Amino acid sequence: MFPPKAHHPVSQREAFIQELWLDYVHTHPDIASLRLWPTDTPPAYFSLLTLNHGAYGISYLTPALTRLGYEPVGHYAMADKGLLVSVLAPENGGSWLILAELQTGTLCKAPRDALIALMQQAPTAESETHSLFHQGRPWPMPTWRLYQTLNETHPLAAWLSVMGPRLHHTGFDCQQLEVPLPTLDQQLRDAGLIGGDSLQHGVFPVSNLLDHRFYLTTAQKTVFAEGDEHRICLGGLALVQKHVGDGYEQVAELLLPHHTRCEMA
């Protein structure tokens, strides 16, 4: 499955995308095994999840992603989700980036302090930004109790505690795949993926200009601190389809509700 083998020197951006994809399919083997569309078809977008803490924040990451060939084209604030989201377009075509930043200040004090204390145990040496999203969780694994507490407070905080800043899911454009969404929806369900239009599992709300389905990947056995083992869902896959009559915009440009668009300093 994507990406195809390169027949030319690989650019930094291509290397970044390849590493993102390899980490993603390693984490989600059920995605790697899908054969419902040509295996070299790139996603329309990558949905990355991070949080507003030091070097993990959007303000720190965006300049580095710009150097890789991405241009910020829109910013969105979702107070009810505790998220700021930046949409980044690639130079010369390719998969877009949707960079969602969890605002830790929206969490209740006790779980927020526990999450920050966990993050502060990460080594002080910082990796290159372009490797941040596929190098694994930079801090120790949380305990099962802390994970449960964070999950009750905000599921994305719990996800970040286990995964670190990471690729949460990929989105595929049904028009590009040349297969209607209802057909692919049934095929993914037949393959065992649990799908629906849940906004919670899909990280952010989606514009009504698109039909959208999000599919949880198979729950993975995860070993928490202190040795507890539990199966949890670590991300997913999205299908999107523009409504008939829409223009030539990329689906990533239409993905987020217009009323959430904002300006960032």
N, C-alpha and C positions, 0 to 999 in steps of 0.2 A: 504494500500500500504506500501512498505518497510518503516521501518525495521520490521522484525518479532519480536514477543515477545521472550525475552531471557529466557532460562531455566537454567541459571547459573549466578553467580555474574557478573555484568557488569563492564568491564574494563573502564579506563578513555577514551581510544580511542573509544570504543563502545558507551559510553555516549556522546562523542563529535559528532560522526556521527549521532546518534539518534537526538540530539538537532539540528544539521544542517538540517536534513531531515524534522523534525517537523516545524521548522521555514520556510523552503522552501515551504512545502505544505500548510501551513497557508497563506503564501503570494500569492501562486498560487493555488487556489482551483480547477481550471480546470485540473491541473496535478494530484491532489489528487483523482479526480474522474475517471481517466483513468483506464480502465480494458482491455488493449490490450495485456498484458503479465502477467505472474504470479506476484501477488502483492508483494511477498517477494523477488523479484529479485533486487539485489543491483545495483546501477549505476556503470559503468566502472570507472568513475571519477567524482569528484566534481570540478567545476571551481569557484574559489574564487577570488574576486577582492578587492584590497586594493590600497594604495598609499604610496609614499615614504615620510612620515611625521611622525617623532617621533616613538612612539610605534606601529604605524600601518605599518611600513616598513617591507620588507622581512627579512632584517638582524636581526630585533628584533623578528619577529614571528617564524623564522625557528628553533632556538634552542628549543622553547617551543613545536613546532610540533614534533621535534625529540624526545622529552621526552614522547610524546604520542604514539610513535612507528612508525614514518615516517622517511624515509631516503631520503635526496635530491639526485637525480640521474641525473639531467640535468638542465642547465640554458640556457635561450634563450633571446636574445636582439632584439627588433623590433623597430628600430628608427622611422620608418614611422608611427607606431602606438603609439609611446611614452610609450612603455611597456618593463618591464623586467619580465620574467616568470620563475618560478621554478617548476620543476616536482618532486613530492615526492611520493615514493613508500611505501606502508604499509608493516609492518612485518606480515608474515604468511598469506598473501593474503588479499583481500578485495578491496574496492574502493580506487583509487589513488586520489591525490590532485594535481590540477593545480592552482598554486598561481600566479596570475598576479598582478603586481604592476605598477600603473600609475605614470609616472614621471612628477611631477607637473612643473618641469623646462621647459618642452616642451610646456606649455601653454603660451599664450600671457600674458603680465604683468598684465593688469587690471583684467581679470577673474581669473588669478592665485592668485593675492593678495586677491580678494574677497573670493575665496574658502578657502584659508589659514585662513583668518579672521573668516570665519564661523567655521572652525574646531577648532580654538583656543577658541571658546566659550564652548567646551566640558568640563565637570567637570574634575578637575585635578586628582581625585582618579581613578586609573586604575583597570579594572577588570582583572580576570585571562585571559590569552591569549586564552585558549581553549573556553572561552565563548564569545570572541570578535565578532565572525562571526555570532552569532545568538541572541545577546542581543539587537539588534536594533541600529539605528543611534545614535551615542554618542553625537552629537551636535544638535543645534536647526534646525528646518526645514528651508530651504531656501525660499526666496520669489519666486514667479512665474517668476518675471523679471530676477532674478539671475539664476534660472534654465534655462530659455531660452538663456541667454547669454552664460552659460557654454555649453549648448547643441549645440550651433552654433560653439563654439570653439573646443569642444571634447565631444561627447556624453557620454563617460565613466566618464568624470568629472561630468557631470550633474547627471548621475546615482548614483555616489558615494555621491554627495551632498544630495540626497534624502534617500538613503539606508544605507550609511555608509559602512565600510568594511563588506562584506556579500557574501553569496553564490549567484552567478549570474545565473548559470545554472548547470544542471546535464547532463552527457553524457552516453548513453546506447549503448552497443555493440550488433549489430544485430546478430552476430554469437552466442553470449551467449543467446540471446532471441530465437534463432532458427527460425527466420522469416526474409526473405530477406528485404533489405532496401526499395525497391520500394513498397512492400506490406504494410509495416509499415508507409511509407510516405503517402500513400493514406488513410490509416486508421486514421492517425493523422489529415489530412486535413478534412476528414469526421467528425472528432470530433470537428472541428472548429478552430484548431491551424493553424496559418499562417506560412508556411515554405518556406525555400529556402536555397541557399548556400551563403547568404550575409556574408561577412567577418566582416562587421561593427557590425552587431547585435550579432555575435558569439564571440565577444571580440578580438580574435586573429586569424591570418591566420592559415590554416590547411594544413598539408602535403599532397602532391599528392599521397602518399602511401595509403590513405584512401578515401573512399567515405563518404561525410559528409553532413548532413542537419541540419539546425538550425531552431527552431520553437519559435516564440514569443508567450508568454502566453497572455491571455486576458488583455487588458488595464484596470487598476484599478483606481477608483476614488481616487484622492489624494488631501488632504487639505494642501495647502502651507501656509507659514507665511502670515499674513495679511488677511487670510480667503479665498483666491482664491482657487477654486476647479477645477481640470482638470484631465482628464483620461490620464495616461501614462503607458507605458509598463515597467515592473519591472524585466524582465529577461526572461528565457525560458528553453528549453529542446533541447538536441542535440542527433541525431542518427549517429553512425559511423559504417562503415563496411570495413574490410580489403579486399584488392584486392585478387582475387584467386591466390594461389601460394605463398602468403606471409608466413613468418615463424611463430614461436610460441610466438612472442612478444605480450605483452599486448597492447591494442589500445592506452593507454595513453603514452606508450613509442614511438609510431609512430606519435603521434598527431601533433607535431609542426614541421615546415620545418627544415630540417637538416642544411641548410645554416645560420639559425639564432642562432645556438648553440654557446655558448660562455663560457668562464671561469670567475668565480667570486672569488674575494679575500675573 
